[in-house]
Amino acid sequence: MYSLKGKVIIKLVMELKTGLHIGGNAENFEIGGMDNPIIRDPITNRPYIPGSSLKGKMRFLYEWKTQKVSPDGEVHVCKTTEEAENCIICSIFGKSGSEEIKIGPTRLIVRDAFLTEESEKNLSEIETSADFVEWKKENVINRLTGTAKSPRDIERIPKGAEFHVNLVYTMFNGFNIKEKENLEHVIHCLALLEDDALGGYGSRGSGQIKFKNISIIYRSAAYYQGQEEQKEMVTDFPNLSELSEKIKEIIAENIPN
């Protein structure tokens, strides 16, 4: 029988070490305006980080780490249930739509990330060409003359801005999936992202991030029936790279088999 074992809630603060660009809609830009805008909340006009962008980059990095990148460069999918049960990528991030593969629902939920109150206040006070962002010029250099040509502007959320990041990893009973090991991989994947880049223009300096103020909570199935208290596995841990070295021990101490 299949059943819910519990949920692990991971809360972090993401600090931008360089400007961040995650593209939005440029269909309605005016002449002289911005043709490479960032994505914004349509109600508040505040910049945010879509969960799909964060989860997609995590999956991309871990496909490379686990040697799951195919020659055609497409997203990795397993062909059989047996293969998927032993696949870190499919069991954490999701499998193909094949009805023949039965490893349960996607384990990892990555929610949209929004500015902290302090960062929202700080960004609202800066004087730039548009609210909450900076405009950065991208130049193309002529290889013979060394002169810049065709400069273009891109919007970036400035260095120092911070976002609340929330992930939920759901653990099940009954499936032949190594749930605890997968949870370890989620933390390792976040640590890997710190040494890469999020969003566009990463090779040109954008998108360097750092995670801090990390808290991890475990809520068993009994918690949702009012029969148990949640377990504070980690509280305001300052350093993700150090946490990734200790996470296996922390999971073993707090989550029953």
FILO-544752 format. One record per residue: z, y, x of N, C-alpha, C in turn; residue number from 1; residue in one letter. Coordinates in pm, whole numbers, padded with zeros to 5 digits, m for minus. Atoms other than C-alpha are relative to their C-alpha. Last residue first. Layout:
FILO-544752
Z Y X Z Y X Z Y X NUM A
...
This chain:
FILO-544752
00119 00085 00001 00884 00474 01277 m00032 m00045 m00143 257 N
m00024 00144 m00002 01127 00762 01235 m00131 m00078 m00001 256 P
00081 00064 00106 01031 01119 01331 00020 m00150 00008 255 I
m00013 m00062 00132 01287 01332 01518 m00075 m00068 m00114 254 N
m00138 m00029 00038 01367 01175 01855 00014 00041 m00147 253 E
m00075 00127 00006 01026 01011 01907 00142 00022 m00049 252 A
00046 00075 00117 00848 01337 01821 00081 m00128 m00016 251 I
m00049 m00072 00119 01054 01535 02072 m00038 m00074 m00128 250 I
m00144 00025 00012 00992 01278 02347 00057 00065 m00126 249 E
m00015 00142 00031 00616 01289 02292 00147 m00036 m00021 248 K
00019 00026 00142 00622 01670 02273 00019 m00147 m00037 247 I
m00121 00057 00060 00782 01730 02612 m00021 m00054 m00140 246 K
m00053 00103 m00091 00476 01798 02830 00118 m00074 m00062 245 E
00091 00114 00003 00300 01979 02545 00045 m00113 00091 244 S
m00029 00082 00117 00606 02205 02512 m00088 m00125 m00004 243 L
m00122 00074 m00030 00561 02332 02867 00036 m00093 m00116 242 E
00035 00095 m00106 00199 02429 02795 00122 m00085 00038 241 S
00068 00118 00053 00303 02582 02462 m00031 m00102 00108 240 L
00112 00033 m00087 00564 02821 02603 m00066 m00130 m00047 239 N
00081 m00113 m00050 00825 03018 02410 m00133 m00039 00063 238 P
00029 00040 m00138 00980 02755 02180 m00099 00099 00059 237 F
00036 m00115 m00085 01092 02944 01870 m00017 m00038 00147 236 D
m00023 m00133 00057 01256 02637 01712 m00029 00107 00104 235 T
00013 m00102 m00104 01139 02279 01772 00019 00135 m00067 234 V
00031 00069 m00124 01214 01965 01569 m00005 00095 00120 233 M
00052 m00104 m00090 01391 02142 01284 m00025 m00065 00136 232 E
m00049 00003 m00138 01428 01846 01050 m00067 00109 00081 231 K
00103 m00003 m00103 01391 01892 00673 00064 00001 00138 230 Q
00025 m00132 m00056 01679 01786 00453 m00117 m00007 00098 229 E
m00027 m00021 m00142 01662 01467 00252 m00021 00147 00036 228 E
m00093 00102 m00048 01674 01348 m00111 00036 00017 00147 227 Q
m00134 m00055 m00006 01518 01647 m00289 00105 m00094 00055 226 G
m00071 00050 00117 01207 01451 m00386 00145 00050 m00003 225 Q
00067 m00057 00116 00991 01651 m00145 00057 m00051 m00132 224 Y
m00031 m00143 00009 01238 01575 00132 m00059 00061 m00127 223 Y
m00124 m00014 00076 01205 01200 00061 00042 00147 m00014 222 A
00034 00012 00142 00840 01215 00174 00124 00019 m00087 221 A
00033 00137 00044 00969 01338 00508 m00040 00002 m00147 220 S
m00045 00021 00138 00955 01703 00615 m00046 m00139 m00044 219 R
00042 00126 00062 00931 01762 00991 00063 m00012 m00138 218 Y
m00089 00053 00104 00941 02118 01123 m00056 m00132 m00051 217 I
00056 00121 00061 00786 02257 01442 00105 m00060 m00093 216 I
m00098 00077 00077 00844 02612 01568 m00069 m00118 m00065 215 S
00045 00122 00067 00648 02787 01843 00116 m00069 m00070 214 I
m00090 00007 00117 00728 03149 01936 m00033 m00121 m00088 213 N
m00143 m00017 m00030 00426 03159 02171 00080 m00011 m00130 212 K
m00091 00034 00109 00054 03079 02185 00145 00017 00046 211 F
m00123 00066 m00046 m00182 03259 02424 00088 m00025 m00122 210 K
m00118 m00005 00086 m00541 03369 02366 00118 m00070 00066 209 I
m00111 00068 m00068 m00856 03456 02560 00127 00018 m00082 208 Q
m00056 00120 00061 m01131 03540 02308 00106 m00075 00078 207 G
m00069 m00006 00128 m01357 03784 02490 00072 m00131 m00031 206 S
m00134 m00057 m00006 m01436 03794 02860 00076 00003 m00130 205 G
00006 m00140 m00045 m01810 03749 02879 00137 00067 m00008 204 R
00040 00001 m00140 m01807 03367 02863 m00008 00141 00058 203 S
m00107 00051 m00085 m01605 03392 02543 m00036 00002 00148 202 G
00003 m00072 m00126 m01862 03613 02371 00110 m00044 00096 201 Y
00123 m00024 m00074 m01780 03472 02027 00022 00074 00130 200 G
00096 m00097 00051 m01463 03321 01883 m00120 00018 00092 199 G
00018 00010 00144 m01180 03151 02071 m00098 00108 m00043 198 L
00019 m00127 00071 m01186 03098 02446 m00023 m00027 m00147 197 A
00141 m00016 00037 m01076 02826 02689 m00015 00137 m00066 196 D
00079 m00012 m00123 m00752 02779 02881 m00149 00006 m00029 195 D
m00050 m00114 m00076 m00534 02849 02575 m00082 00024 00128 194 E
00065 m00121 00049 m00753 02611 02375 00045 00124 00076 193 L
00134 m00006 m00058 m00637 02320 02590 m00072 00128 m00041 192 L
m00018 m00039 m00140 m00276 02392 02492 m00135 00012 00071 191 A
m00034 m00142 00002 m00377 02381 02124 00019 00053 00143 190 L
00123 m00071 00032 m00545 02045 02186 00022 00151 m00004 189 C
00080 m00006 m00123 m00236 01909 02358 m00129 00079 m00022 188 H
m00066 m00094 m00090 m00030 01999 02050 m00078 00015 00130 187 I
00014 m00133 00060 m00278 01827 01817 00062 00106 00091 186 V
00132 m00052 m00035 m00296 01528 02053 m00023 00139 m00058 185 H
m00004 m00043 m00140 00079 01472 02022 m00133 00066 00039 184 E
m00074 m00126 00001 00038 01460 01645 00015 00056 00142 183 L
00092 m00103 00043 m00230 01194 01690 00067 00137 m00002 182 N
00085 m00032 m00115 00011 00984 01895 m00099 00111 m00038 181 E
m00079 m00074 m00098 00266 01001 01615 m00085 00042 00120 180 K
m00028 m00137 00044 00010 00906 01349 00076 00081 00105 179 E
m00117 m00031 m00082 m00133 00600 01525 00039 00146 m00023 178 K
00018 m00119 m00082 m00368 00509 01240 00129 00026 00077 177 I
m00015 00046 m00138 m00397 00166 01077 m00030 00115 00097 176 N
00125 m00008 m00075 m00337 00313 00733 00026 m00041 00145 175 F
00098 00095 00053 m00040 00190 00533 m00133 00002 00070 174 G
m00031 00141 m00023 00200 00479 00577 m00116 m00084 m00056 173 N
00006 00099 00107 00073 00835 00602 00053 m00135 00047 172 F
m00014 00137 m00050 00141 01145 00815 00006 m00097 m00118 171 M
m00053 00093 00100 00014 01492 00722 m00002 m00142 00055 170 T
00050 00134 m00027 m00026 01752 00999 00067 m00097 m00097 169 Y
m00075 00107 00064 00013 02110 00879 m00067 m00133 00034 168 V
00070 00126 00012 m00092 02410 01086 00091 m00100 m00070 167 L
m00071 00109 00067 00019 02773 01063 m00091 m00122 m00012 166 N
00083 00120 00012 m00081 03060 01292 00084 m00111 m00061 165 V
m00078 00117 00040 00075 03409 01254 m00096 m00118 m00021 164 H
00026 00061 00130 m00140 03656 01446 00098 m00114 m00025 163 F
m00062 00130 00021 m00075 03896 01733 m00022 m00046 m00144 162 E
m00024 00031 00142 m00277 04189 01868 00054 m00142 m00014 161 A
m00139 m00023 00038 m00229 04251 02240 00030 m00026 m00145 160 G
m00100 00073 m00079 m00596 04290 02331 00140 00038 m00047 159 K
m00043 m00035 m00136 m00800 04461 02062 00103 m00096 00060 158 P
m00140 m00028 00023 m00975 04293 01766 00062 00023 00138 157 I
m00100 00095 m00046 m01337 04318 01869 00138 00044 m00050 156 R
m00138 m00027 00039 m01645 04480 01719 00091 m00107 00057 155 E
m00063 00106 00076 m01970 04452 01909 00142 00043 m00035 154 I
m00144 m00005 00023 m02194 04733 02020 00045 m00125 m00073 153 D
m00039 00025 00138 m02540 04694 02167 00152 00000 m00008 152 R
m00143 00020 00025 m02705 04824 02480 00028 m00023 m00147 151 P
m00031 00053 00134 m03079 04764 02502 00149 m00023 m00019 150 S
00093 m00029 00108 m03114 04831 02874 00051 m00066 m00128 149 K
m00036 00062 00128 m02888 04858 03174 m00103 00038 m00105 148 A
m00044 m00091 00105 m03040 04941 03510 00028 m00077 m00129 147 T
m00146 m00004 00007 m03049 04707 03810 00053 00091 m00108 146 G
m00049 m00137 m00018 m03414 04795 03869 00151 00010 00002 145 T
00072 m00069 m00107 m03553 04446 03929 00059 00138 00027 144 L
m00022 00064 m00131 m03308 04223 03735 m00071 00071 00115 143 R
00132 00029 m00054 m03291 04458 03434 00015 m00051 00143 142 N
00037 m00062 m00127 m02931 04431 03312 m00141 m00043 00041 141 I
00088 00094 m00070 m02856 04361 02943 m00051 00071 00126 140 V
00125 m00043 m00062 m02557 04556 02813 m00079 m00117 00058 139 N
00057 00113 m00073 m02280 04473 02567 m00136 00042 00053 138 E
00145 00002 m00027 m02080 04776 02451 m00037 m00122 00083 137 K
00030 00031 m00140 m01736 04718 02304 m00151 m00008 00018 136 K
00143 00026 m00016 m01614 04876 01981 m00028 m00018 00149 135 W
00065 m00078 m00105 m01242 04843 01917 m00148 m00034 m00001 134 E
00087 00065 m00099 m01079 04726 01596 m00037 00097 00112 133 V
m00060 00122 m00055 m00804 04793 01337 m00082 m00065 00111 132 F
m00139 00038 00016 m01004 05054 01138 00031 m00133 00067 131 D
m00021 00071 00126 m01339 05166 01277 00145 m00048 m00004 130 A
00111 m00029 00090 m01459 05408 01546 00015 m00069 m00136 129 S
00126 00062 m00040 m01123 05401 01720 m00105 00030 m00105 128 T
00115 m00082 00039 m00796 05592 01709 m00128 m00061 00056 127 E
00092 m00031 m00109 m00505 05348 01717 m00121 00077 m00053 126 I
m00027 m00130 m00062 m00234 05379 01451 m00097 00035 00112 125 E
00031 m00107 00097 m00346 05104 01213 00015 00138 00062 124 S
00146 m00016 00008 m00360 04861 01507 m00038 00112 m00096 123 L
00053 m00054 m00125 00010 04913 01585 m00150 00025 m00010 122 N
m00043 m00140 m00015 00121 04870 01222 m00062 00062 00125 121 K
00071 m00076 00103 m00085 04553 01173 00036 00148 00010 120 E
00137 m00022 m00047 00045 04424 01505 m00081 00079 m00102 119 S
m00001 m00095 m00111 00407 04477 01398 m00141 00030 00049 118 E
m00026 m00134 00051 00354 04313 01059 m00004 00104 00112 117 E
m00142 m00023 00019 00195 04008 01219 00019 00143 m00049 116 T
m00073 m00085 m00093 m00178 03979 01161 00150 00001 m00030 115 L
m00003 m00143 00031 m00315 03691 00956 00090 00075 00098 114 F
m00106 m00069 m00076 m00421 03337 01045 m00011 00151 m00024 113 A
00043 m00130 m00051 m00618 03127 00794 00118 00071 00066 112 D
00008 m00109 00096 m00464 02780 00758 m00056 00126 00067 111 R
m00016 m00123 m00079 m00536 02475 00971 m00022 00118 m00094 110 V
00035 m00122 00074 m00481 02146 00785 00027 00118 00093 109 I
m00035 m00133 m00048 m00484 01828 00995 m00054 00111 m00091 108 L
m00143 m00023 m00028 m00466 01474 00856 00033 00147 00023 107 R
m00016 m00074 m00125 m00806 01443 00687 00147 00032 00021 106 T
00045 m00139 m00005 m00778 01192 00403 00018 00062 00138 105 P
m00081 m00098 00071 m00749 00816 00444 m00054 00141 00015 104 G
m00114 m00032 m00087 m00895 00586 00707 00087 00108 m00064 103 I
m00122 m00023 00076 m01145 00412 00478 00118 00019 00096 102 K
m00103 m00026 m00100 m01500 00424 00614 00127 00044 m00071 101 I
m00035 00127 m00065 m01736 00258 00365 00112 00018 00103 100 E
m00102 00067 00080 m01742 00565 00139 00047 m00129 00066 99 E
00029 00139 00037 m01932 00752 00411 00116 m00062 m00076 98 S
m00017 00022 00143 m01860 01126 00403 m00025 m00142 m00046 97 G
00120 m00023 00077 m01807 01146 00778 00027 m00031 m00147 96 S
00107 00095 m00025 m01459 01167 00924 m00125 00040 m00078 95 K
00082 00040 00113 m01191 01431 00949 m00116 m00088 00042 94 G
00079 m00111 00051 m01003 01635 01208 m00088 m00035 m00120 93 F
m00069 m00130 00007 m00717 01405 01297 m00081 00102 m00077 92 I
m00127 00016 00071 m00842 01051 01221 00077 00131 m00010 91 S
00018 00027 00142 m01204 01132 01306 00133 m00006 m00076 90 C
00071 m00108 00068 m01131 01299 01640 m00006 m00024 m00151 89 I
m00087 m00117 00013 m00866 01060 01772 m00066 00106 m00086 88 I
00064 m00123 m00045 m01086 00757 01706 00093 00118 m00027 87 C
m00038 m00017 m00141 m00914 00418 01689 m00058 00129 00060 86 N
m00144 00018 m00011 m00916 00402 01309 00050 00023 00142 85 E
m00068 m00124 00041 m01267 00549 01308 00150 m00010 00014 84 A
00024 m00102 m00102 m01414 00257 01506 00078 00127 m00031 83 E
m00070 00044 m00122 m01253 00000 01278 m00016 00104 00111 82 E
m00143 m00024 00017 m01366 00192 00969 00077 m00036 00126 81 T
m00074 00105 00071 m01727 00195 01090 00148 00039 m00011 80 T
00087 00075 00091 m01993 00449 01195 00075 m00104 m00081 79 K
m00002 00144 m00026 m01779 00717 01358 m00080 m00074 m00107 78 C
m00045 00080 00114 m01875 01083 01341 m00004 m00147 00040 77 V
m00024 00144 m00011 m01906 01340 01622 00043 m00061 m00134 76 H
m00141 00034 00019 m02050 01682 01541 00018 m00150 00000 75 V
m00053 m00010 00136 m02406 01713 01674 00148 m00037 m00004 74 E
m00091 m00113 00016 m02492 01781 02037 00059 00017 m00137 73 G
00066 m00102 00082 m02800 01557 02035 00091 00120 m00028 72 D
00112 m00064 m00069 m02673 01357 02333 m00069 00109 m00082 71 P
00123 00079 00004 m02341 01291 02154 m00114 00074 00069 70 S
00116 m00086 00022 m02010 01449 02252 m00128 m00083 00011 69 V
00060 00030 00130 m01722 01203 02202 m00124 00086 m00029 68 K
00135 00052 m00027 m01601 01194 02563 m00070 m00045 m00129 67 Q
m00003 00144 00030 m01234 01239 02462 m00138 m00065 00015 66 T
m00107 00065 m00075 m01203 01581 02629 m00003 m00152 m00017 65 K
00033 00003 m00142 m01542 01698 02506 00106 m00077 00079 64 W
00115 00091 m00010 m01465 01599 02146 m00045 m00010 00146 63 E
m00051 00137 m00012 m01126 01762 02198 m00111 m00104 m00004 62 Y
m00061 00024 m00131 m01277 02100 02279 00046 m00145 00016 61 L
00103 m00010 m00104 m01509 02099 01977 00057 m00036 00137 60 F
00076 00125 00007 m01230 01984 01743 m00106 m00005 00111 59 R
m00088 00108 m00043 m01002 02267 01853 m00076 m00133 00002 58 M
m00006 m00008 m00145 m01292 02513 01823 00092 m00107 00057 57 K
00129 00038 m00057 m01362 02400 01467 00001 00003 00152 56 G
00009 00146 00005 m00995 02413 01371 m00130 m00049 00063 55 K
m00100 00057 m00090 m00963 02774 01488 m00011 m00152 00004 54 L
00036 m00037 m00137 m01287 02890 01328 00095 m00064 00100 53 S
00117 00080 m00040 m01222 02697 01005 m00043 00030 00143 52 S
m00046 00131 m00044 m00873 02845 00979 m00115 m00087 00048 51 G
00018 00110 00095 m01038 03187 00960 00052 m00132 00058 50 P
00067 00111 m00068 m00884 03447 01193 m00015 m00114 m00099 49 I
m00075 00125 00000 m00802 03777 01027 m00079 m00106 00072 48 Y
00060 00116 m00068 m00907 04141 01042 00090 m00122 m00012 47 P
m00062 00037 m00127 m00760 04372 00777 m00076 m00114 00064 46 R
00085 m00045 m00110 m00992 04513 00509 00062 m00027 00136 45 N
m00079 m00092 m00083 m00710 04454 00256 m00081 00067 00111 44 T
m00092 m00080 00082 m00915 04299 m00026 00071 00105 00085 43 I
00074 m00091 00089 m01224 04165 00155 00090 00089 m00085 42 P
m00044 00033 00135 m01012 04026 00443 m00066 00097 m00097 41 D
m00115 m00072 00054 m01219 04098 00750 00037 m00055 m00137 40 R
m00031 00039 00137 m01468 03913 00973 00130 00069 m00043 39 I
m00091 00114 00011 m01573 04105 01282 00018 m00036 m00147 38 I
m00138 m00022 00046 m01878 04328 01290 00083 m00128 00005 37 P
m00074 00120 m00039 m02189 04281 01508 00147 00015 m00041 36 N
00076 00116 00044 m02442 04525 01355 00063 m00131 00046 35 D
m00031 00120 m00076 m02205 04824 01367 m00079 m00119 m00055 34 M
m00125 00071 00021 m02331 05161 01248 00009 m00125 00085 33 G
m00098 m00052 m00092 m02599 05399 01368 00134 m00070 m00010 32 G
00066 m00042 m00123 m02802 05322 01058 00102 00067 00091 31 I
00081 m00119 00010 m02566 05162 00806 m00068 00030 00133 30 E
m00032 m00105 m00096 m02434 04806 00796 m00100 00115 m00009 29 F
m00004 m00134 00059 m02475 04617 00469 00031 00110 00100 28 N
00113 m00027 00089 m02591 04275 00587 m00005 00145 m00047 27 E
00067 m00122 m00046 m02359 04262 00889 m00112 00043 m00093 26 A
00125 m00026 00071 m02111 04012 00744 m00059 00133 00045 25 N
m00003 m00017 00145 m01841 03882 00977 m00138 00028 m00053 24 G
00097 m00078 00074 m01826 03749 01330 00017 00000 m00150 23 G
00047 00107 00089 m01517 03634 01514 m00083 00069 m00106 22 I
00107 m00023 00098 m01467 03867 01809 m00029 m00129 m00075 21 H
00050 00119 00071 m01141 03879 02004 m00108 00041 m00100 20 L
00052 m00026 00133 m01033 04132 02270 m00062 m00125 m00061 19 G
00118 m00087 m00008 m00840 03990 02564 m00046 00024 m00143 18 T
m00008 m00048 m00138 m00490 03838 02594 m00122 00084 00035 17 K
00129 m00021 m00063 m00472 03804 02215 00020 00058 00139 16 L
00018 m00132 m00061 m00134 03667 02111 m00137 00009 00066 15 E
00113 m00008 m00093 m00115 03374 01870 m00014 00143 00049 14 M
00057 m00133 m00006 00227 03325 01709 m00110 m00002 00106 13 V
00013 m00065 m00130 00301 02967 01620 m00039 00146 m00020 12 L
00015 m00145 00012 00411 02754 01325 00000 00062 00140 11 K
00001 m00062 m00132 00360 02377 01314 m00027 00149 m00020 10 I
00047 m00138 00008 00454 02198 00991 00016 00065 00137 9 I
m00048 m00077 m00114 00478 01821 01014 m00063 00138 m00006 8 V
00086 m00108 m00049 00439 01638 00684 00069 00073 00115 7 K
m00060 m00132 m00015 00581 01306 00572 m00102 00101 00050 6 G
m00115 00015 m00089 00524 00935 00523 00073 00134 00015 5 K
m00029 m00114 m00085 00296 00960 00219 00124 m00029 00085 4 L
m00099 m00096 00050 00195 00622 00085 00016 00114 00099 3 S
00004 m00127 m00070 m00072 00353 00109 00103 00095 m00059 2 Y
00000 m00120 00084 00000 00000 00000 00000 00126 00088 1 M
